């Protein structure tokens, strides 16, 4: 596959509550994935997974930014236009 496949994950206009219900679980799931990956590395090899250790704080920071945006939307009684695409291509190992 030399091409990039684009998948639309989110594309819509949401209330603060709806956006919270959609977006927080996505970030939380990614954090959980990296926590499990790190735990697995610790159990198998006795050391942290470097990628997981770097991604977890970055994802937590993104949740903090998201919380601020959601709070602002709620305070200003605004809706949120959210779009998210996933780009996939095959690469060599």
C-alpha angles and dihedrals in degrees: 000000000000093000129081117240115214120207123187110224101170130013118159155085112268141182117239090258094049093047090049091051091051104038107036093058091051092055092040091052091053091049090049090049091055093045090054091045090052093046090050091052091049092051095045103037105013092241140092123263103247096209093050091047090055097043099049097065091042091053092046088053090052090053089053090052090047091050090054092050091048092048091051091050091051094047092049094039091238133149124230126235105211128183129169131177130189116213116202131186133160118248134182120262 
